[in-house]
Amino acid sequence: MSSKLLVGPPIERRLIKNNFRSRYNVPIRYIVIHDTGNPSPTADAMNHFRYFNGGYRGASAHYFVDDKRIVQIVLDRYAAWHCGDGRGRFGITNSNSIGVELCINRGNNMAKTYDLATALVVSLMLRYDIPIERVVRHYDASRKRCPGHMYGNNWEKWHSFKENLRRNYEETKIRQKS
């Protein structure tokens, strides 16, 4: 099943049965970017859905993005279990955020993964009125070195991703006004 956000790429909805809970009416204020930490060649978005749908895992995220697709495994109205390790001490919690996992499997075209992730995140920013400052790394919620593949060179890949995201967000807002 596919769904569309207000703008943005098609999303395959494959919902898991466990590993999430109610948001308890807490508004969505952040988008937290992760990577899967799984370089196995078969560790694409669909295989992450299969893994998290296979029983209790004690973790989850709302979206998994690879170079071909975006798979939503937890509805936005629920809290996925993706940044609870920070216990809210930095203000970012499972209840007030959406988790987006970037697949880093070998053979994955990361440029295409970044493009799909950017389109997804821009659409979520518009839907939930989230400013660019509240699109954060898992690191910002817990000090865990995640997204790990963006860590090197003083987070250079993160800063580049964030700048591209800002540019796409601004262009999308301009197009929507015209």
C-alpha positions as CSV (number, residue, x, y, z in Angstrom):
1,M,0.0,0.0,0.0
2,S,1.3,3.4,-0.9
3,S,0.4,6.8,0.6
4,K,1.4,10.3,-0.1
5,L,2.1,13.1,2.3
6,L,1.0,16.7,1.5
7,V,4.0,16.8,-0.9
8,G,6.7,14.4,-1.4
9,P,7.6,10.9,-2.6
10,P,5.4,7.8,-2.5
11,I,5.6,5.9,0.7
12,E,5.0,2.1,1.1
13,R,3.1,1.6,4.2
14,R,4.0,-1.8,5.9
15,L,2.9,-1.5,9.5
16,I,4.5,-3.5,12.3
17,K,2.4,-4.9,15.1
18,N,4.8,-4.3,18.0
19,N,7.5,-1.9,19.1
20,F,5.6,1.4,19.4
21,R,3.1,3.1,21.8
22,S,0.8,6.0,22.1
23,R,2.1,9.5,21.9
24,Y,-0.3,10.5,24.7
25,N,-1.3,13.6,22.7
26,V,2.2,15.0,22.7
27,P,2.7,17.1,19.5
28,I,5.4,16.2,17.0
29,R,8.2,18.7,17.4
30,Y,11.3,17.0,16.0
31,I,12.4,14.8,13.2
32,V,15.3,12.5,14.2
33,I,17.6,11.1,11.6
34,H,19.4,7.8,12.2
35,D,21.2,5.2,10.1
36,T,20.5,1.6,10.5
37,G,24.2,0.7,11.3
38,N,23.6,-2.4,9.1
39,P,26.0,-2.7,6.1
40,S,24.7,-6.1,5.0
41,P,23.9,-6.0,1.3
42,T,20.4,-7.2,1.9
43,A,19.7,-4.7,4.7
44,D,17.3,-2.5,2.7
45,A,14.1,-0.8,3.9
46,M,11.9,-3.9,3.3
47,N,14.2,-6.2,5.2
48,H,14.2,-3.8,8.1
49,F,10.4,-3.9,8.1
50,R,10.5,-7.7,8.1
51,Y,13.0,-7.6,11.1
52,F,10.9,-5.2,13.2
53,N,7.7,-7.0,12.3
54,G,9.2,-10.3,13.5
55,G,8.3,-9.8,17.2
56,Y,9.4,-7.7,20.1
57,R,12.6,-5.8,19.3
58,G,12.6,-3.0,21.9
59,A,13.2,-0.5,19.1
60,S,11.6,0.9,15.9
61,A,11.4,4.0,13.7
62,H,8.6,5.5,11.7
63,Y,10.4,5.3,8.3
64,F,13.2,3.4,6.6
65,V,14.7,4.9,3.5
66,D,17.0,3.1,1.0
67,D,17.9,4.0,-2.6
68,K,14.7,2.7,-4.1
69,R,11.9,3.3,-1.6
70,I,10.6,4.8,1.6
71,V,8.8,2.3,3.9
72,Q,6.7,3.5,6.8
73,I,6.4,0.9,9.6
74,V,4.9,3.0,12.4
75,L,2.1,5.5,11.8
76,D,3.1,9.1,12.7
77,R,0.3,9.2,15.3
78,Y,2.2,6.7,17.4
79,A,5.6,7.0,19.2
80,A,8.2,4.7,17.6
81,W,11.0,3.6,19.9
82,H,14.0,5.3,18.3
83,C,15.6,7.8,20.7
84,G,14.5,6.8,24.2
85,D,18.2,6.1,25.1
86,G,18.5,9.9,25.8
87,R,15.6,9.7,28.3
88,G,14.6,13.2,27.2
89,R,17.4,15.0,28.8
90,F,18.0,17.0,25.6
91,G,14.3,17.7,25.1
92,I,13.9,15.1,22.2
93,T,11.8,12.1,23.0
94,N,10.1,9.2,21.3
95,S,6.8,10.9,22.0
96,N,7.6,14.3,20.5
97,S,9.5,13.1,17.4
98,I,9.4,11.1,14.2
99,G,12.3,8.7,13.5
100,V,13.8,8.3,10.0
101,E,16.3,5.6,9.4
102,L,18.7,5.7,6.5
103,C,19.7,2.3,5.1
104,I,23.5,2.0,4.7
105,N,23.6,-1.4,3.1
106,R,26.6,-2.2,0.8
107,G,25.6,-1.6,-2.8
108,N,23.1,1.1,-1.8
109,N,23.3,4.3,-3.8
110,M,23.6,6.8,-0.9
111,A,23.0,9.8,-3.1
112,K,19.6,8.3,-4.0
113,T,18.9,7.5,-0.4
114,Y,19.7,11.1,0.6
115,D,17.4,12.4,-2.2
116,L,14.5,10.2,-1.0
117,A,15.2,11.0,2.6
118,T,15.3,14.8,1.8
119,A,12.0,14.6,0.0
120,L,10.4,12.7,2.9
121,V,11.8,15.0,5.6
122,V,10.7,18.1,3.7
123,S,7.2,16.7,3.4
124,L,7.1,15.9,7.2
125,M,8.5,19.4,8.0
126,L,5.6,21.0,6.0
127,R,3.0,18.6,7.4
128,Y,3.9,19.2,11.1
129,D,5.3,22.7,10.8
130,I,8.8,21.7,12.0
131,P,11.6,24.2,11.3
132,I,15.0,23.1,10.0
133,E,16.5,23.6,13.5
134,R,14.4,20.7,14.8
135,V,15.5,18.2,12.2
136,V,18.2,16.6,14.3
137,R,20.5,13.6,14.6
138,H,20.0,10.7,17.0
139,Y,23.2,12.1,18.5
140,D,21.3,15.3,19.5
141,A,18.8,13.3,21.5
142,S,21.2,11.0,23.3
143,R,24.8,11.7,22.4
144,K,24.9,8.3,20.6
145,R,27.2,8.5,17.5
146,C,24.2,8.2,15.1
147,P,23.8,8.5,12.2
148,G,27.2,6.9,12.4
149,H,28.0,7.0,8.7
150,M,27.8,10.8,8.9
151,Y,30.1,11.2,11.9
152,G,33.5,11.6,10.4
153,N,35.2,14.9,9.6
154,N,33.3,16.7,12.4
155,W,29.9,15.6,11.0
156,E,30.7,17.0,7.5
157,K,28.1,14.7,5.8
158,W,25.5,15.7,8.3
159,H,26.1,19.4,7.7
160,S,25.9,18.8,3.9
161,F,22.7,16.8,4.3
162,K,21.2,19.5,6.5
163,E,22.1,22.3,4.0
164,N,20.6,20.4,1.1
165,L,17.5,19.8,3.3
166,R,17.2,23.5,4.1
167,R,17.5,24.4,0.4
168,N,14.9,21.9,-0.7
169,Y,12.5,23.0,2.1
170,E,12.8,26.7,1.1
171,E,12.3,25.8,-2.6
172,T,9.2,23.7,-1.8
173,K,7.7,26.5,0.3
174,I,8.2,29.0,-2.6
175,R,6.6,26.5,-5.1
176,Q,3.6,26.0,-2.8
177,K,3.0,29.8,-2.6
178,S,2.9,30.2,-6.3
